Amino acid sequence: MLDIKYISEHIDDVRRAIRDKRVACDLDRLLAVNQRRKELQTEFDKLRTESNDLGSNVALYRNPKSKWYQDAIAKGMTEAGIKSEAEKTQGRLGEIKGRTKEVEAETKLVLEEFDRLMLTVPQVPSAKTPVGPDANGNVEVRRVGSPRKFDFDVKDHVQLGESLGILDIPRGVKLAGTRNYVLRGPGAMLHYAVLRLAVDTITSRGFELFNVPILVKDDMMRGTGYYPGGEEQAYRCERDEKSLVGTAEVPLTAFHTDEILDDAELPKKFAAVSTCFRREAGAAGKDTAGIYRIHFFDKVEQVVICRADEAESERFHHEIIANAEAVLQALELPYRVMAVCTGDMGQGKVEMYDIETWMPSRNGYGETHSASRFGEFQARRLNLKYRDGAKKVQVCHTLNNTVIASPRILIPILELNQNSDGSVTVPKALRPYMNGMERITPRGA
């Protein structure tokens, strides 16, 4: 959410953000509603002041011992005249009371519409963000590593997983429907090894590890920007007004909701491992084969809460990207970093980068990480603030990035490390987490 003062003072920038991010937002209506909100507040304040003044007068009119009453009699005003003034004042107080109720009723409706419209306003993207309508407008920043060249016919991750007995999609579908799977034996070990490597990497870099709820209040989904607009992608528990998270970003970012932190506490660097749930609504027929686009997965997420300083938040943005790259480099996987364009980055983001890892079965790079900085967008919704060195209260900035997400990352790990005999070599960085296992071989081999 943006500050309405900022919106009013940067109308052209906000209009451009609405256009470039392709967001449904009626800015003109918001500005009109905000004007009416201010008019009603002004009228309410005037009515309250007049009511207080007149209420004091009535008390004087009815008190023969008051100085005002005595002075009025001394100036020749009759008791009947004083009574008449009191009745007129009382009548005006009745009018004020009635109008105040009308103003309060209209204000309630106006504020409801104002709050709803404010939630639709997009964050203004950084000038560094490429302008484009969709993922086709994303720009490659750099490549690290080269895709492996094979001298034998390669298998995709499903063929490998099934032949090795470590991936069972049919039984996953039997258990839970489409886009589900079961990892077993060395497949499950590989999955947890990846997560443990990521946890060890991120904690060694100064991030505090959390275990957080994955069923959260809808308020937290609104606070982090997933609602409104993302309800169809979430698994919701409407009866309890709660949702299963699609990322630990939600509880980590919302951890200090409605708090004022001290400047000395910042930055906050948090990380968590969580199961993530996504309905993948609207993805019918897209990436249906294998474990690329699925309903549940595990992810190590990193979140930074920092001061309201563009240079500082940009610096942390590159830091969390480097953290993710360190894991990919440890796994010896080739990848590229992409600057995400305006039409593909979402409503709340100032700047966003994706990391895409090479997947032989796709004959290309597939997204495995997403790094975003939000400015004050999330923090303003969450009422997340800090008191700076001058004791002034400021709204925090927030950032997040994937450290690793599995089983999607197992696609390049399995496919790039396969051998001509059908086995898969375990990356050296994962062997300590797999009891020293160096190779996954077919069962019975």
C-alpha beads as a LAMMPS data file, in Angstrom:
LAMMPS data file: protein, C-alpha beads

445 atoms
444 bonds

1 atom types
1 bond types

-500.0 500.0 xlo xhi
-500.0 500.0 ylo yhi
-500.0 500.0 zlo zhi

Masses

1 110.0

Atoms # bond

1 1 1 0.000 0.000 0.000
2 1 1 1.186 3.504 -0.770
3 1 1 0.647 6.632 1.304
4 1 1 -2.316 8.614 -0.051
5 1 1 -0.214 11.765 0.270
6 1 1 2.417 10.211 -1.985
7 1 1 -0.263 9.112 -4.455
8 1 1 -1.758 12.618 -4.586
9 1 1 1.660 14.192 -5.139
10 1 1 2.857 11.635 -7.740
11 1 1 -0.264 11.040 -9.819
12 1 1 1.601 10.668 -13.114
13 1 1 4.036 8.126 -11.627
14 1 1 1.176 6.085 -10.170
15 1 1 -0.744 6.193 -13.460
16 1 1 2.360 4.932 -15.238
17 1 1 2.704 2.102 -12.700
18 1 1 -0.930 1.127 -13.225
19 1 1 -0.372 1.030 -16.975
20 1 1 3.017 -0.702 -16.972
21 1 1 2.077 -3.292 -14.349
22 1 1 -1.287 -3.854 -16.027
23 1 1 -3.113 -3.512 -12.729
24 1 1 -6.862 -2.899 -12.408
25 1 1 -6.990 0.324 -10.405
26 1 1 -9.437 3.241 -10.768
27 1 1 -7.137 6.051 -9.680
28 1 1 -9.594 8.830 -10.577
29 1 1 -12.243 7.248 -8.385
30 1 1 -9.752 6.893 -5.537
31 1 1 -8.795 10.569 -5.759
32 1 1 -12.472 11.595 -5.792
33 1 1 -13.253 9.377 -2.806
34 1 1 -10.249 10.757 -0.956
35 1 1 -11.450 14.313 -1.601
36 1 1 -14.879 13.429 -0.245
37 1 1 -13.230 11.752 2.760
38 1 1 -11.367 14.966 3.566
39 1 1 -14.510 17.082 3.107
40 1 1 -16.457 14.890 5.505
41 1 1 -13.645 15.002 8.053
42 1 1 -13.546 18.806 7.845
43 1 1 -17.305 19.042 8.296
44 1 1 -17.238 16.605 11.203
45 1 1 -14.509 18.602 12.943
46 1 1 -16.482 21.836 12.511
47 1 1 -19.667 20.250 13.825
48 1 1 -17.840 18.864 16.849
49 1 1 -16.249 22.236 17.631
50 1 1 -19.577 24.056 17.299
51 1 1 -21.303 21.422 19.434
52 1 1 -18.716 21.791 22.185
53 1 1 -19.003 25.588 22.134
54 1 1 -22.799 25.583 22.165
55 1 1 -22.899 22.935 24.883
56 1 1 -20.814 25.230 27.090
57 1 1 -23.201 28.117 26.358
58 1 1 -26.257 26.085 27.366
59 1 1 -24.630 25.349 30.718
60 1 1 -24.092 29.097 31.248
61 1 1 -27.632 29.959 30.191
62 1 1 -29.044 27.574 32.783
63 1 1 -26.836 28.665 35.679
64 1 1 -28.108 31.900 37.316
65 1 1 -24.904 32.024 39.357
66 1 1 -22.603 32.043 36.347
67 1 1 -20.785 35.247 35.490
68 1 1 -22.249 35.219 31.977
69 1 1 -25.799 34.961 33.379
70 1 1 -25.207 37.778 35.862
71 1 1 -23.627 40.007 33.203
72 1 1 -26.566 39.381 30.841
73 1 1 -29.075 40.441 33.552
74 1 1 -26.970 43.493 34.356
75 1 1 -27.082 44.486 30.651
76 1 1 -30.890 44.371 30.725
77 1 1 -31.516 40.932 29.288
78 1 1 -34.590 39.326 30.813
79 1 1 -34.764 35.805 32.165
80 1 1 -37.268 35.069 29.384
81 1 1 -34.724 36.290 26.831
82 1 1 -32.039 34.112 28.344
83 1 1 -34.406 31.143 28.256
84 1 1 -35.160 31.869 24.600
85 1 1 -31.418 31.884 23.771
86 1 1 -31.027 28.604 25.587
87 1 1 -33.873 27.065 23.567
88 1 1 -32.397 28.304 20.290
89 1 1 -29.023 26.896 21.223
90 1 1 -30.594 23.607 22.229
91 1 1 -32.388 23.480 18.884
92 1 1 -29.121 24.052 17.029
93 1 1 -27.482 21.320 19.068
94 1 1 -30.235 18.969 17.922
95 1 1 -29.564 19.916 14.294
96 1 1 -25.844 19.340 14.787
97 1 1 -26.472 15.945 16.352
98 1 1 -28.624 14.880 13.429
99 1 1 -26.134 16.103 10.829
100 1 1 -23.262 14.486 12.707
101 1 1 -24.991 11.110 12.461
102 1 1 -25.443 11.627 8.717
103 1 1 -21.780 12.563 8.306
104 1 1 -20.650 9.543 10.329
105 1 1 -22.830 7.197 8.254
106 1 1 -21.504 8.582 4.961
107 1 1 -17.947 8.567 6.297
108 1 1 -18.217 4.858 7.088
109 1 1 -19.227 4.084 3.508
110 1 1 -16.589 6.398 2.056
111 1 1 -13.832 4.878 4.209
112 1 1 -14.841 1.371 3.174
113 1 1 -14.546 2.330 -0.488
114 1 1 -11.350 4.280 0.185
115 1 1 -9.706 1.287 1.888
116 1 1 -10.812 -1.050 -0.901
117 1 1 -9.439 1.236 -3.620
118 1 1 -6.174 1.828 -1.758
119 1 1 -5.501 -1.913 -1.820
120 1 1 -5.564 -1.831 -5.634
121 1 1 -2.868 0.844 -6.077
122 1 1 0.419 -0.633 -7.340
123 1 1 3.869 0.198 -6.043
124 1 1 5.793 2.455 -8.411
125 1 1 8.599 0.344 -9.928
126 1 1 12.233 1.313 -9.887
127 1 1 13.567 3.229 -12.875
128 1 1 15.898 0.222 -13.364
129 1 1 12.953 -2.088 -14.001
130 1 1 12.480 -2.949 -17.698
131 1 1 9.066 -2.073 -19.101
132 1 1 7.264 -4.988 -20.711
133 1 1 3.848 -6.676 -20.878
134 1 1 4.777 -10.144 -19.608
135 1 1 7.648 -12.585 -19.059
136 1 1 8.781 -12.013 -22.630
137 1 1 9.889 -8.548 -21.509
138 1 1 12.273 -9.857 -18.842
139 1 1 15.930 -9.026 -19.422
140 1 1 18.889 -11.320 -18.830
141 1 1 21.447 -9.792 -16.449
142 1 1 24.076 -12.545 -16.329
143 1 1 24.732 -16.250 -16.816
144 1 1 26.772 -18.446 -14.522
145 1 1 28.007 -21.857 -15.634
146 1 1 27.424 -23.721 -18.892
147 1 1 24.833 -26.422 -19.571
148 1 1 26.313 -29.914 -19.681
149 1 1 26.723 -31.572 -23.067
150 1 1 25.775 -35.266 -23.105
151 1 1 27.166 -38.043 -25.290
152 1 1 24.165 -40.321 -24.652
153 1 1 20.376 -40.024 -24.845
154 1 1 19.249 -38.171 -21.722
155 1 1 16.198 -38.941 -19.654
156 1 1 13.964 -36.331 -18.103
157 1 1 13.475 -36.166 -14.332
158 1 1 10.283 -38.240 -14.440
159 1 1 11.936 -41.061 -16.370
160 1 1 14.930 -40.920 -14.045
161 1 1 12.825 -40.740 -10.901
162 1 1 10.641 -43.669 -11.900
163 1 1 13.507 -45.868 -13.072
164 1 1 15.402 -45.165 -9.844
165 1 1 12.308 -45.765 -7.743
166 1 1 12.560 -42.355 -6.044
167 1 1 9.600 -40.506 -7.627
168 1 1 6.025 -41.775 -7.815
169 1 1 3.618 -39.400 -9.512
170 1 1 0.742 -41.892 -10.180
171 1 1 0.421 -42.696 -6.475
172 1 1 0.719 -39.019 -5.587
173 1 1 -2.233 -38.381 -7.895
174 1 1 -4.084 -41.303 -6.336
175 1 1 -3.565 -39.793 -2.897
176 1 1 -4.296 -36.131 -3.606
177 1 1 -5.264 -35.540 -7.244
178 1 1 -3.411 -33.902 -10.101
179 1 1 -0.127 -32.010 -9.630
180 1 1 0.843 -34.178 -6.674
181 1 1 3.724 -36.635 -6.208
182 1 1 5.567 -38.829 -3.733
183 1 1 9.321 -38.785 -3.147
184 1 1 10.771 -41.878 -1.522
185 1 1 14.075 -43.388 -0.449
186 1 1 17.051 -41.503 -1.887
187 1 1 14.611 -39.101 -3.592
188 1 1 13.271 -37.943 -0.241
189 1 1 16.821 -37.864 1.135
190 1 1 17.902 -35.686 -1.790
191 1 1 14.961 -33.345 -1.160
192 1 1 15.830 -32.870 2.497
193 1 1 19.545 -32.614 1.746
194 1 1 18.897 -29.651 -0.541
195 1 1 16.855 -27.924 2.165
196 1 1 19.501 -28.555 4.821
197 1 1 22.257 -27.216 2.576
198 1 1 20.176 -24.064 2.039
199 1 1 19.498 -23.669 5.772
200 1 1 23.176 -24.069 6.636
201 1 1 24.120 -21.559 3.940
202 1 1 21.640 -18.877 4.967
203 1 1 22.230 -19.208 8.709
204 1 1 26.001 -19.017 8.183
205 1 1 25.325 -15.669 6.516
206 1 1 23.666 -14.149 9.557
207 1 1 19.988 -14.979 9.031
208 1 1 17.927 -16.092 12.038
209 1 1 16.105 -19.380 11.458
210 1 1 12.372 -19.563 12.277
211 1 1 9.708 -22.227 12.421
212 1 1 6.510 -20.371 11.517
213 1 1 2.788 -21.109 11.073
214 1 1 1.796 -22.046 7.538
215 1 1 -1.932 -21.476 8.199
216 1 1 -2.293 -17.740 8.761
217 1 1 -5.031 -15.155 9.202
218 1 1 -6.328 -13.556 6.017
219 1 1 -5.153 -10.223 7.473
220 1 1 -1.571 -11.429 7.051
221 1 1 -2.236 -12.345 3.417
222 1 1 -3.639 -8.855 2.834
223 1 1 -0.745 -7.315 4.716
224 1 1 1.867 -8.961 2.532
225 1 1 -0.024 -8.133 -0.660
226 1 1 -1.371 -11.550 -1.631
227 1 1 -4.960 -10.406 -1.031
228 1 1 -6.920 -8.993 -2.707
229 1 1 -6.154 -10.529 -6.060
230 1 1 -4.479 -13.789 -5.116
231 1 1 -7.369 -15.587 -3.454
232 1 1 -7.821 -17.992 -6.368
233 1 1 -4.213 -19.171 -6.055
234 1 1 -4.476 -19.923 -2.329
235 1 1 -5.973 -22.795 -0.390
236 1 1 -8.388 -20.979 1.904
237 1 1 -10.162 -21.969 5.109
238 1 1 -13.016 -19.480 4.756
239 1 1 -14.773 -20.671 7.907
240 1 1 -11.772 -19.627 9.983
241 1 1 -10.729 -16.670 7.774
242 1 1 -7.324 -18.273 7.342
243 1 1 -5.214 -19.434 4.408
244 1 1 -2.401 -21.879 3.780
245 1 1 0.640 -19.876 2.748
246 1 1 2.311 -20.154 -0.630
247 1 1 5.587 -19.033 0.953
248 1 1 7.077 -18.438 4.411
249 1 1 7.480 -14.839 3.273
250 1 1 4.000 -14.208 4.685
251 1 1 4.547 -15.122 8.363
252 1 1 8.162 -13.906 8.372
253 1 1 7.328 -10.466 6.951
254 1 1 4.241 -10.160 9.152
255 1 1 6.072 -11.249 12.321
256 1 1 6.374 -7.643 13.628
257 1 1 2.937 -6.455 12.459
258 1 1 1.634 -3.411 14.415
259 1 1 5.016 -2.877 16.075
260 1 1 7.425 0.033 16.179
261 1 1 10.970 -1.299 16.098
262 1 1 14.033 0.570 17.256
263 1 1 16.494 1.800 14.645
264 1 1 19.260 -0.214 16.323
265 1 1 17.313 -3.467 15.745
266 1 1 17.453 -3.115 11.966
267 1 1 18.017 -4.827 9.696
268 1 1 16.056 -7.937 10.620
269 1 1 17.265 -10.954 8.653
270 1 1 14.897 -13.905 8.896
271 1 1 14.753 -17.333 7.253
272 1 1 12.359 -20.262 7.491
273 1 1 11.703 -23.670 5.990
274 1 1 8.049 -24.279 5.250
275 1 1 5.728 -26.370 3.183
276 1 1 4.062 -24.114 0.620
277 1 1 0.668 -24.587 -1.032
278 1 1 -0.509 -23.218 -4.373
279 1 1 -3.668 -24.075 -6.259
280 1 1 -2.110 -23.150 -9.617
281 1 1 -5.502 -21.818 -10.707
282 1 1 -5.463 -20.883 -14.355
283 1 1 -2.526 -23.190 -15.074
284 1 1 -4.586 -25.916 -16.732
285 1 1 -2.514 -27.624 -19.402
286 1 1 0.638 -25.737 -18.407
287 1 1 3.660 -27.719 -17.165
288 1 1 1.448 -30.664 -16.299
289 1 1 4.200 -33.259 -16.687
290 1 1 6.582 -33.883 -13.835
291 1 1 7.228 -31.806 -10.724
292 1 1 7.778 -28.337 -12.158
293 1 1 4.327 -26.909 -11.345
294 1 1 2.793 -28.666 -8.362
295 1 1 0.388 -28.018 -5.484
296 1 1 2.774 -28.390 -2.551
297 1 1 6.510 -28.080 -2.070
298 1 1 9.061 -27.120 0.559
299 1 1 11.005 -23.885 0.435
300 1 1 13.692 -22.100 2.396
301 1 1 12.785 -18.408 2.317
302 1 1 14.792 -15.355 3.324
303 1 1 13.250 -12.029 4.412
304 1 1 14.867 -8.703 5.236
305 1 1 13.193 -5.842 7.128
306 1 1 15.258 -2.684 6.913
307 1 1 15.187 1.103 7.171
308 1 1 13.313 3.316 4.747
309 1 1 16.373 3.952 2.629
310 1 1 16.430 3.155 -1.098
311 1 1 20.185 2.587 -1.252
312 1 1 20.078 0.293 1.785
313 1 1 17.168 -1.783 0.531
314 1 1 18.767 -2.072 -2.908
315 1 1 21.984 -3.279 -1.273
316 1 1 20.095 -5.953 0.662
317 1 1 18.319 -6.958 -2.546
318 1 1 21.619 -7.886 -4.146
319 1 1 22.727 -9.580 -0.925
320 1 1 19.769 -11.966 -0.850
321 1 1 20.241 -12.733 -4.543
322 1 1 23.875 -13.594 -3.812
323 1 1 22.739 -15.918 -1.010
324 1 1 20.606 -17.915 -3.444
325 1 1 23.378 -17.949 -6.028
326 1 1 25.755 -19.379 -3.430
327 1 1 23.513 -22.434 -3.044
328 1 1 23.247 -22.949 -6.806
329 1 1 27.013 -22.612 -7.150
330 1 1 27.536 -25.158 -4.370
331 1 1 25.262 -27.517 -6.320
332 1 1 27.265 -26.743 -9.496
333 1 1 24.112 -25.897 -11.443
334 1 1 24.206 -23.481 -14.425
335 1 1 21.788 -20.584 -14.079
336 1 1 20.979 -17.076 -15.219
337 1 1 19.665 -13.989 -13.424
338 1 1 16.763 -12.124 -15.030
339 1 1 15.530 -8.581 -14.368
340 1 1 11.752 -8.972 -14.261
341 1 1 9.748 -6.464 -16.271
342 1 1 6.815 -4.346 -15.079
343 1 1 4.106 -6.574 -16.539
344 1 1 5.475 -9.706 -14.865
345 1 1 6.517 -8.415 -11.446
346 1 1 3.266 -8.027 -9.541
347 1 1 1.494 -5.160 -7.806
348 1 1 3.640 -4.509 -4.756
349 1 1 7.190 -4.756 -6.021
350 1 1 9.680 -1.960 -6.571
351 1 1 12.193 -4.238 -8.272
352 1 1 12.360 -7.970 -8.933
353 1 1 14.864 -10.519 -10.201
354 1 1 14.296 -14.172 -11.058
355 1 1 16.958 -16.848 -11.072
356 1 1 16.427 -19.522 -13.705
357 1 1 18.307 -22.834 -13.653
358 1 1 19.135 -24.910 -16.737
359 1 1 16.839 -27.932 -17.173
360 1 1 17.747 -30.320 -20.014
361 1 1 14.191 -31.659 -20.342
362 1 1 12.969 -28.120 -21.046
363 1 1 15.973 -27.420 -23.264
364 1 1 16.164 -24.103 -21.474
365 1 1 16.180 -22.287 -18.190
366 1 1 13.319 -22.697 -15.707
367 1 1 12.526 -20.314 -12.856
368 1 1 13.731 -21.584 -9.485
369 1 1 14.069 -18.380 -7.424
370 1 1 12.329 -15.024 -7.135
371 1 1 13.873 -12.013 -5.356
372 1 1 11.728 -8.962 -4.650
373 1 1 12.010 -5.650 -2.869
374 1 1 8.797 -3.922 -1.891
375 1 1 9.834 -0.573 -0.442
376 1 1 7.176 0.288 2.137
377 1 1 4.334 -1.462 0.266
378 1 1 4.012 -4.443 2.616
379 1 1 5.136 -2.635 5.768
380 1 1 2.497 0.078 5.389
381 1 1 -0.217 -2.572 5.077
382 1 1 1.179 -4.405 8.104
383 1 1 1.698 -1.215 10.142
384 1 1 5.339 -2.222 10.500
385 1 1 7.431 0.770 11.574
386 1 1 10.635 1.840 13.308
387 1 1 11.843 4.875 15.248
388 1 1 14.881 6.413 13.577
389 1 1 17.872 8.149 15.187
390 1 1 15.921 11.412 15.348
391 1 1 13.094 9.565 17.180
392 1 1 10.827 9.998 14.169
393 1 1 8.577 7.059 13.310
394 1 1 9.165 5.692 9.804
395 1 1 7.655 2.855 7.755
396 1 1 10.060 -0.056 7.201
397 1 1 11.129 -1.516 3.859
398 1 1 10.816 -5.259 3.181
399 1 1 12.510 -7.724 0.826
400 1 1 12.432 -11.462 0.220
401 1 1 13.966 -14.191 -1.900
402 1 1 13.945 -17.946 -2.260
403 1 1 17.042 -19.650 -0.903
404 1 1 15.950 -22.945 -2.473
405 1 1 12.643 -24.612 -3.355
406 1 1 12.278 -28.366 -3.713
407 1 1 11.335 -30.554 -5.501
408 1 1 11.550 -28.157 -8.480
409 1 1 15.304 -27.836 -7.973
410 1 1 15.519 -31.643 -8.175
411 1 1 14.728 -31.360 -11.898
412 1 1 18.126 -29.890 -12.835
413 1 1 19.932 -31.864 -10.125
414 1 1 18.682 -35.197 -11.462
415 1 1 18.834 -34.342 -15.155
416 1 1 22.261 -32.682 -15.158
417 1 1 23.876 -35.379 -12.977
418 1 1 22.544 -38.446 -14.790
419 1 1 24.859 -41.111 -16.124
420 1 1 24.633 -43.336 -19.182
421 1 1 23.799 -46.365 -17.002
422 1 1 20.684 -44.631 -15.623
423 1 1 22.211 -43.727 -12.272
424 1 1 22.483 -40.186 -10.890
425 1 1 25.597 -38.773 -9.256
426 1 1 24.854 -36.954 -5.992
427 1 1 26.361 -33.437 -6.003
428 1 1 29.346 -33.248 -3.664
429 1 1 27.717 -30.487 -1.564
430 1 1 24.806 -32.810 -0.728
431 1 1 26.703 -35.960 0.173
432 1 1 27.299 -34.984 3.828
433 1 1 23.496 -34.714 4.208
434 1 1 22.935 -38.122 2.554
435 1 1 25.148 -40.317 4.732
436 1 1 27.956 -40.042 2.207
437 1 1 25.881 -41.411 -0.697
438 1 1 27.707 -40.661 -3.958
439 1 1 25.331 -42.193 -6.484
440 1 1 21.649 -43.062 -6.734
441 1 1 21.205 -46.311 -8.637
442 1 1 18.132 -48.231 -9.801
443 1 1 16.682 -50.517 -7.164
444 1 1 18.281 -53.914 -7.329
445 1 1 21.185 -52.658 -9.401

Bonds

1 1 1 2
2 1 2 3
3 1 3 4
4 1 4 5
5 1 5 6
6 1 6 7
7 1 7 8
8 1 8 9
9 1 9 10
10 1 10 11
11 1 11 12
12 1 12 13
13 1 13 14
14 1 14 15
15 1 15 16
16 1 16 17
17 1 17 18
18 1 18 19
19 1 19 20
20 1 20 21
21 1 21 22
22 1 22 23
23 1 23 24
24 1 24 25
25 1 25 26
26 1 26 27
27 1 27 28
28 1 28 29
29 1 29 30
30 1 30 31
31 1 31 32
32 1 32 33
33 1 33 34
34 1 34 35
35 1 35 36
36 1 36 37
37 1 37 38
38 1 38 39
39 1 39 40
40 1 40 41
41 1 41 42
42 1 42 43
43 1 43 44
44 1 44 45
45 1 45 46
46 1 46 47
47 1 47 48
48 1 48 49
49 1 49 50
50 1 50 51
51 1 51 52
52 1 52 53
53 1 53 54
54 1 54 55
55 1 55 56
56 1 56 57
57 1 57 58
58 1 58 59
59 1 59 60
60 1 60 61
61 1 61 62
62 1 62 63
63 1 63 64
64 1 64 65
65 1 65 66
66 1 66 67
67 1 67 68
68 1 68 69
69 1 69 70
70 1 70 71
71 1 71 72
72 1 72 73
73 1 73 74
74 1 74 75
75 1 75 76
76 1 76 77
77 1 77 78
78 1 78 79
79 1 79 80
80 1 80 81
81 1 81 82
82 1 82 83
83 1 83 84
84 1 84 85
85 1 85 86
86 1 86 87
87 1 87 88
88 1 88 89
89 1 89 90
90 1 90 91
91 1 91 92
92 1 92 93
93 1 93 94
94 1 94 95
95 1 95 96
96 1 96 97
97 1 97 98
98 1 98 99
99 1 99 100
100 1 100 101
101 1 101 102
102 1 102 103
103 1 103 104
104 1 104 105
105 1 105 106
106 1 106 107
107 1 107 108
108 1 108 109
109 1 109 110
110 1 110 111
111 1 111 112
112 1 112 113
113 1 113 114
114 1 114 115
115 1 115 116
116 1 116 117
117 1 117 118
118 1 118 119
119 1 119 120
120 1 120 121
121 1 121 122
122 1 122 123
123 1 123 124
124 1 124 125
125 1 125 126
126 1 126 127
127 1 127 128
128 1 128 129
129 1 129 130
130 1 130 131
131 1 131 132
132 1 132 133
133 1 133 134
134 1 134 135
135 1 135 136
136 1 136 137
137 1 137 138
138 1 138 139
139 1 139 140
140 1 140 141
141 1 141 142
142 1 142 143
143 1 143 144
144 1 144 145
145 1 145 146
146 1 146 147
147 1 147 148
148 1 148 149
149 1 149 150
150 1 150 151
151 1 151 152
152 1 152 153
153 1 153 154
154 1 154 155
155 1 155 156
156 1 156 157
157 1 157 158
158 1 158 159
159 1 159 160
160 1 160 161
161 1 161 162
162 1 162 163
163 1 163 164
164 1 164 165
165 1 165 166
166 1 166 167
167 1 167 168
168 1 168 169
169 1 169 170
170 1 170 171
171 1 171 172
172 1 172 173
173 1 173 174
174 1 174 175
175 1 175 176
176 1 176 177
177 1 177 178
178 1 178 179
179 1 179 180
180 1 180 181
181 1 181 182
182 1 182 183
183 1 183 184
184 1 184 185
185 1 185 186
186 1 186 187
187 1 187 188
188 1 188 189
189 1 189 190
190 1 190 191
191 1 191 192
192 1 192 193
193 1 193 194
194 1 194 195
195 1 195 196
196 1 196 197
197 1 197 198
198 1 198 199
199 1 199 200
200 1 200 201
201 1 201 202
202 1 202 203
203 1 203 204
204 1 204 205
205 1 205 206
206 1 206 207
207 1 207 208
208 1 208 209
209 1 209 210
210 1 210 211
211 1 211 212
212 1 212 213
213 1 213 214
214 1 214 215
215 1 215 216
216 1 216 217
217 1 217 218
218 1 218 219
219 1 219 220
220 1 220 221
221 1 221 222
222 1 222 223
223 1 223 224
224 1 224 225
225 1 225 226
226 1 226 227
227 1 227 228
228 1 228 229
229 1 229 230
230 1 230 231
231 1 231 232
232 1 232 233
233 1 233 234
234 1 234 235
235 1 235 236
236 1 236 237
237 1 237 238
238 1 238 239
239 1 239 240
240 1 240 241
241 1 241 242
242 1 242 243
243 1 243 244
244 1 244 245
245 1 245 246
246 1 246 247
247 1 247 248
248 1 248 249
249 1 249 250
250 1 250 251
251 1 251 252
252 1 252 253
253 1 253 254
254 1 254 255
255 1 255 256
256 1 256 257
257 1 257 258
258 1 258 259
259 1 259 260
260 1 260 261
261 1 261 262
262 1 262 263
263 1 263 264
264 1 264 265
265 1 265 266
266 1 266 267
267 1 267 268
268 1 268 269
269 1 269 270
270 1 270 271
271 1 271 272
272 1 272 273
273 1 273 274
274 1 274 275
275 1 275 276
276 1 276 277
277 1 277 278
278 1 278 279
279 1 279 280
280 1 280 281
281 1 281 282
282 1 282 283
283 1 283 284
284 1 284 285
285 1 285 286
286 1 286 287
287 1 287 288
288 1 288 289
289 1 289 290
290 1 290 291
291 1 291 292
292 1 292 293
293 1 293 294
294 1 294 295
295 1 295 296
296 1 296 297
297 1 297 298
298 1 298 299
299 1 299 300
300 1 300 301
301 1 301 302
302 1 302 303
303 1 303 304
304 1 304 305
305 1 305 306
306 1 306 307
307 1 307 308
308 1 308 309
309 1 309 310
310 1 310 311
311 1 311 312
312 1 312 313
313 1 313 314
314 1 314 315
315 1 315 316
316 1 316 317
317 1 317 318
318 1 318 319
319 1 319 320
320 1 320 321
321 1 321 322
322 1 322 323
323 1 323 324
324 1 324 325
325 1 325 326
326 1 326 327
327 1 327 328
328 1 328 329
329 1 329 330
330 1 330 331
331 1 331 332
332 1 332 333
333 1 333 334
334 1 334 335
335 1 335 336
336 1 336 337
337 1 337 338
338 1 338 339
339 1 339 340
340 1 340 341
341 1 341 342
342 1 342 343
343 1 343 344
344 1 344 345
345 1 345 346
346 1 346 347
347 1 347 348
348 1 348 349
349 1 349 350
350 1 350 351
351 1 351 352
352 1 352 353
353 1 353 354
354 1 354 355
355 1 355 356
356 1 356 357
357 1 357 358
358 1 358 359
359 1 359 360
360 1 360 361
361 1 361 362
362 1 362 363
363 1 363 364
364 1 364 365
365 1 365 366
366 1 366 367
367 1 367 368
368 1 368 369
369 1 369 370
370 1 370 371
371 1 371 372
372 1 372 373
373 1 373 374
374 1 374 375
375 1 375 376
376 1 376 377
377 1 377 378
378 1 378 379
379 1 379 380
380 1 380 381
381 1 381 382
382 1 382 383
383 1 383 384
384 1 384 385
385 1 385 386
386 1 386 387
387 1 387 388
388 1 388 389
389 1 389 390
390 1 390 391
391 1 391 392
392 1 392 393
393 1 393 394
394 1 394 395
395 1 395 396
396 1 396 397
397 1 397 398
398 1 398 399
399 1 399 400
400 1 400 401
401 1 401 402
402 1 402 403
403 1 403 404
404 1 404 405
405 1 405 406
406 1 406 407
407 1 407 408
408 1 408 409
409 1 409 410
410 1 410 411
411 1 411 412
412 1 412 413
413 1 413 414
414 1 414 415
415 1 415 416
416 1 416 417
417 1 417 418
418 1 418 419
419 1 419 420
420 1 420 421
421 1 421 422
422 1 422 423
423 1 423 424
424 1 424 425
425 1 425 426
426 1 426 427
427 1 427 428
428 1 428 429
429 1 429 430
430 1 430 431
431 1 431 432
432 1 432 433
433 1 433 434
434 1 434 435
435 1 435 436
436 1 436 437
437 1 437 438
438 1 438 439
439 1 439 440
440 1 440 441
441 1 441 442
442 1 442 443
443 1 443 444
444 1 444 445
